[in-house]
């Protein structure tokens, strides 16, 4: 079963945002922004 890359990136982003609320992961705000942007674009493109 082939997974949708956009939804996979969205899942990773959601997990990281959830974990960041409980522990300090350092300065990963830039990474979270890039993941969110990539996931949104890929979902819109249907990838």
DOMI-731574 format. One record per residue (C-alpha): residue in three letters; residue number from 1; x, y, z. Coordinates in Angstrom, 2 decimals, m for minus. Layout:
<recs>
<rec><r>ALA</r><k>NUM</k><px>X</px><py>Y</py><pz>Z</pz></rec>
...
</recs>
This chain:
<recs>
<rec><r>UNK</r><k>1</k><px>0.00</px><py>0.00</py><pz>0.00</pz></rec>
<rec><r>UNK</r><k>2</k><px>1.54</px><py>3.29</py><pz>m1.14</pz></rec>
<rec><r>UNK</r><k>3</k><px>1.51</px><py>6.12</py><pz>1.38</pz></rec>
<rec><r>UNK</r><k>4</k><px>0.84</px><py>9.71</py><pz>0.43</pz></rec>
<rec><r>UNK</r><k>5</k><px>4.04</px><py>11.70</py><pz>1.05</pz></rec>
<rec><r>UNK</r><k>6</k><px>2.14</px><py>14.85</py><pz>2.00</pz></rec>
<rec><r>UNK</r><k>7</k><px>0.16</px><py>13.07</py><pz>4.69</pz></rec>
<rec><r>UNK</r><k>8</k><px>3.31</px><py>11.34</py><pz>5.95</pz></rec>
<rec><r>UNK</r><k>9</k><px>5.05</px><py>14.72</py><pz>6.35</pz></rec>
<rec><r>UNK</r><k>10</k><px>1.91</px><py>16.08</py><pz>8.02</pz></rec>
<rec><r>UNK</r><k>11</k><px>1.96</px><py>13.19</py><pz>10.48</pz></rec>
<rec><r>UNK</r><k>12</k><px>5.63</px><py>13.83</py><pz>11.29</pz></rec>
<rec><r>UNK</r><k>13</k><px>4.91</px><py>17.53</py><pz>11.78</pz></rec>
<rec><r>UNK</r><k>14</k><px>1.99</px><py>16.82</py><pz>14.11</pz></rec>
<rec><r>UNK</r><k>15</k><px>4.07</px><py>14.40</py><pz>16.18</pz></rec>
<rec><r>UNK</r><k>16</k><px>6.95</px><py>16.88</py><pz>16.50</pz></rec>
<rec><r>UNK</r><k>17</k><px>4.62</px><py>19.72</py><pz>17.48</pz></rec>
<rec><r>UNK</r><k>18</k><px>2.99</px><py>17.50</py><pz>20.08</pz></rec>
<rec><r>UNK</r><k>19</k><px>6.32</px><py>16.36</py><pz>21.52</pz></rec>
<rec><r>UNK</r><k>20</k><px>7.67</px><py>19.93</py><pz>21.52</pz></rec>
<rec><r>UNK</r><k>21</k><px>4.91</px><py>20.90</py><pz>23.97</pz></rec>
<rec><r>UNK</r><k>22</k><px>6.25</px><py>18.48</py><pz>26.57</pz></rec>
<rec><r>UNK</r><k>23</k><px>10.03</px><py>18.53</py><pz>26.08</pz></rec>
<rec><r>UNK</r><k>24</k><px>12.49</px><py>21.12</py><pz>24.88</pz></rec>
<rec><r>UNK</r><k>25</k><px>13.73</px><py>20.07</py><pz>21.44</pz></rec>
<rec><r>UNK</r><k>26</k><px>15.87</px><py>23.13</py><pz>20.95</pz></rec>
<rec><r>UNK</r><k>27</k><px>15.35</px><py>25.49</py><pz>18.07</pz></rec>
<rec><r>UNK</r><k>28</k><px>13.38</px><py>23.37</py><pz>15.63</pz></rec>
<rec><r>UNK</r><k>29</k><px>10.88</px><py>26.07</py><pz>14.65</pz></rec>
<rec><r>UNK</r><k>30</k><px>12.48</px><py>26.39</py><pz>11.22</pz></rec>
<rec><r>UNK</r><k>31</k><px>12.26</px><py>22.65</py><pz>10.63</pz></rec>
<rec><r>UNK</r><k>32</k><px>8.61</px><py>22.59</py><pz>11.69</pz></rec>
<rec><r>UNK</r><k>33</k><px>7.83</px><py>25.46</py><pz>9.32</pz></rec>
<rec><r>UNK</r><k>34</k><px>9.51</px><py>23.69</py><pz>6.40</pz></rec>
<rec><r>UNK</r><k>35</k><px>7.73</px><py>20.40</py><pz>7.17</pz></rec>
<rec><r>UNK</r><k>36</k><px>4.36</px><py>22.15</py><pz>7.37</pz></rec>
<rec><r>UNK</r><k>37</k><px>4.95</px><py>23.97</py><pz>4.09</pz></rec>
<rec><r>UNK</r><k>38</k><px>6.12</px><py>20.83</py><pz>2.28</pz></rec>
<rec><r>UNK</r><k>39</k><px>3.20</px><py>18.78</py><pz>3.59</pz></rec>
<rec><r>UNK</r><k>40</k><px>0.68</px><py>21.43</py><pz>2.56</pz></rec>
<rec><r>UNK</r><k>41</k><px>2.09</px><py>21.77</py><pz>m0.95</pz></rec>
<rec><r>UNK</r><k>42</k><px>2.28</px><py>18.01</py><pz>m1.51</pz></rec>
<rec><r>UNK</r><k>43</k><px>m1.26</px><py>17.48</py><pz>m0.24</pz></rec>
<rec><r>UNK</r><k>44</k><px>m2.55</px><py>20.20</py><pz>m2.57</pz></rec>
<rec><r>UNK</r><k>45</k><px>m0.66</px><py>18.65</py><pz>m5.49</pz></rec>
<rec><r>UNK</r><k>46</k><px>m2.00</px><py>15.21</py><pz>m4.64</pz></rec>
<rec><r>UNK</r><k>47</k><px>1.39</px><py>13.67</py><pz>m4.02</pz></rec>
</recs>
